[in-house]
Amino acid sequence: MFVDTYRALGAGPIVSVHIGATYSGTVDVARLGARLSTAEVVVVDTGTASFLAGCCVLAAAEAASDGRGSADVVAAAEHTAETVSSIFTISELDRARAGGRLVIDDRDDAPVLLMNRSGISVVASARTADAAAALMLEHLDAVPGRLRIGIGDADAGPVVDELMSQVRTRRPDDDLIRYVVGPTVAAHAGMGTFGIVYHPLPPTSR
């Protein structure tokens, strides 16, 4: 599929931005596809997953639509990969433990986790979704500058509507996006998972 896609896009340059190699074999397959195609392809390993990688794609697409060259497009994706983070909680603890990607202890409280290019760590725990959302807002309040913020929702219910409203009120100048948590992430974290992805925007960003 990669070979066919690269061929269909032409000679390039093509910037191909993907989930990190620590989470998936996609990057290795993309590199193989690039070698087997005749196009000029630069494969970017974001070192991240989920909407964190999506933010890298958005940054690269914006650079490309502004008419910038492939080196700048790659730089936009890589800079975002270095600076993007996510604070989130999960609802189905047994599913997360069984998946093995998240190290979750045996407590009944839902962990609040921080994810970035360095990995995933537990920063707090909460007994309710509302308490988890309050911890996320407190964390976001301490982040300076103008941000792109994505609020992800795996059928978590009204708590996400309230979280969106609170973020919009507290950070009116930020670029706010709501997105649906996809099945790959939900398979590990479970339905009811929600969180905030964020990264700084340059002063001249749209």
C-alpha positions in Angstrom: 0.0 0.0 0.0 2.8 2.4 0.8 4.5 1.7 -2.6 1.3 2.2 -4.4 0.5 5.4 -2.6 4.0 6.9 -3.1 3.8 6.0 -6.8 0.4 7.6 -7.1 1.7 10.8 -5.5 4.4 11.2 -8.1 8.1 11.9 -8.0 7.9 13.9 -4.7 9.2 15.2 -2.5 6.8 13.4 -0.2 6.8 13.8 3.5 5.3 10.7 5.2 4.5 11.2 8.9 3.7 8.3 11.2 3.1 6.8 14.6 6.3 6.2 16.5 8.3 3.0 16.0 8.0 2.2 19.7 4.3 1.8 19.3 3.9 0.3 15.8 5.8 -1.2 12.9 4.3 1.3 10.5 7.4 3.5 10.2 9.5 0.5 9.2 7.0 -0.5 6.5 6.8 3.1 5.2 10.6 3.2 4.9 10.6 -0.1 3.0 7.9 1.3 0.7 10.0 4.4 0.2 13.0 2.3 -0.9 10.8 0.3 -3.3 9.3 3.3 -4.9 10.9 5.7 -7.3 9.6 8.8 -5.4 11.7 11.1 -3.2 10.2 10.2 0.2 11.1 11.5 3.7 9.6 9.3 6.5 9.1 11.0 9.8 9.0 8.9 13.0 7.1 11.1 15.4 7.9 8.9 18.4 4.3 9.4 19.5 0.8 7.9 18.9 -2.8 8.8 18.7 -3.7 12.5 18.2 -0.1 13.5 19.2 1.0 12.0 15.9 -2.1 13.7 14.3 -0.8 17.1 15.5 2.5 16.4 13.8 0.6 15.7 10.5 -1.4 18.9 11.0 1.7 21.0 11.5 3.3 19.4 8.4 0.2 20.0 6.3 0.0 23.6 7.3 3.6 24.2 6.4 3.0 22.5 3.0 -0.1 24.6 2.3 1.9 27.7 3.1 4.1 26.8 0.2 7.1 25.9 2.3 9.7 23.4 1.0 9.9 19.8 2.1 12.7 20.5 4.6 10.5 23.0 6.4 7.5 20.6 6.3 9.7 17.9 7.9 11.0 20.4 10.5 7.4 21.4 11.4 6.4 17.7 12.0 9.6 17.0 14.0 9.3 20.1 16.1 5.7 19.3 17.0 6.8 15.7 17.8 9.3 17.1 20.3 6.8 19.4 22.0 3.4 17.7 21.9 2.1 16.1 25.1 -1.1 14.4 26.2 -2.7 14.2 29.7 -5.5 11.6 29.8 -7.3 9.0 31.8 -8.6 5.5 31.0 -11.8 3.8 32.1 -11.3 0.1 31.6 -8.4 -0.7 33.8 -8.5 -4.5 33.2 -8.3 -3.9 29.5 -5.3 -1.6 29.9 -3.5 -4.1 32.1 -4.1 -6.9 29.7 -2.9 -4.9 26.8 0.5 -4.5 28.4 1.3 -1.1 26.8 0.3 0.8 30.0 1.7 -0.1 33.4 -1.3 0.1 35.7 -1.2 -1.0 39.3 -4.0 -2.8 41.1 -5.7 0.2 42.6 -9.3 0.9 41.7 -8.7 4.7 41.1 -8.3 5.6 37.4 -4.8 6.8 36.7 -4.2 10.2 35.0 -1.3 9.7 32.7 1.1 12.0 30.8 2.3 11.0 27.4 5.0 12.6 25.3 8.0 11.5 23.2 9.7 10.3 26.4 7.0 7.8 27.1 4.0 7.4 29.4 3.9 8.1 33.1 1.3 8.2 35.8 1.0 11.7 37.3 -2.1 11.3 39.5 -5.2 9.2 40.1 -8.9 10.0 40.3 -12.0 8.2 41.6 -14.3 9.9 39.1 -14.3 11.3 35.6 -15.0 14.8 36.9 -12.0 14.6 39.2 -9.8 13.4 36.4 -11.0 16.3 34.2 -10.2 18.8 37.0 -6.7 17.4 37.2 -6.3 17.8 33.5 -7.4 21.4 33.6 -5.1 22.2 36.5 -2.2 20.7 34.4 -3.2 22.7 31.3 -3.5 25.9 33.3 0.3 25.7 34.0 1.3 25.4 30.4 2.3 28.9 29.0 1.9 30.3 25.5 -0.7 29.8 22.8 -1.5 26.2 22.2 -3.1 23.8 19.8 -5.4 21.7 22.0 -7.1 18.5 21.1 -9.7 17.0 23.4 -10.3 13.3 22.7 -13.3 11.3 23.6 -14.1 7.6 23.5 -17.8 7.9 24.4 -16.9 9.4 27.8 -20.2 11.3 28.1 -21.0 14.8 29.4 -17.7 15.2 31.2 -16.0 15.9 27.8 -18.6 18.6 26.9 -17.9 20.3 30.2 -14.1 19.9 29.6 -14.4 21.6 26.2 -16.4 24.4 27.7 -13.9 25.0 30.5 -10.9 24.9 28.1 -12.6 27.3 25.7 -13.3 29.7 28.6 -9.9 29.5 30.2 -7.9 29.6 27.0 -9.9 31.6 24.4 -6.9 32.3 22.1 -5.9 28.7 21.7 -6.7 26.5 18.7 -9.2 24.0 20.1 -10.1 20.7 18.4 -12.4 18.0 19.5 -11.7 14.5 18.1 -13.0 11.0 18.5 -10.6 8.5 20.1 -10.1 5.8 17.5 -10.6 2.0 17.9 -6.8 1.2 18.1 -6.4 3.4 21.2 -9.8 2.4 22.7 -8.8 -1.3 22.3 -6.0 -0.6 24.9 -7.7 2.0 27.1 -11.4 1.2 26.8 -14.5 3.1 26.2 -14.9 6.1 28.4 -11.3 7.2 27.9 -10.8 10.9 27.4 -7.9 13.5 27.6 -6.2 16.5 26.3 -3.4 16.7 23.7 -1.5 20.0 23.4 1.5 21.6 21.9 2.8 25.2 21.5 1.9 27.1 18.4 4.4 29.6 16.8 3.4 33.2 17.1 2.6 33.5 13.4 0.6 30.3 13.3 -2.9 30.4 11.8 
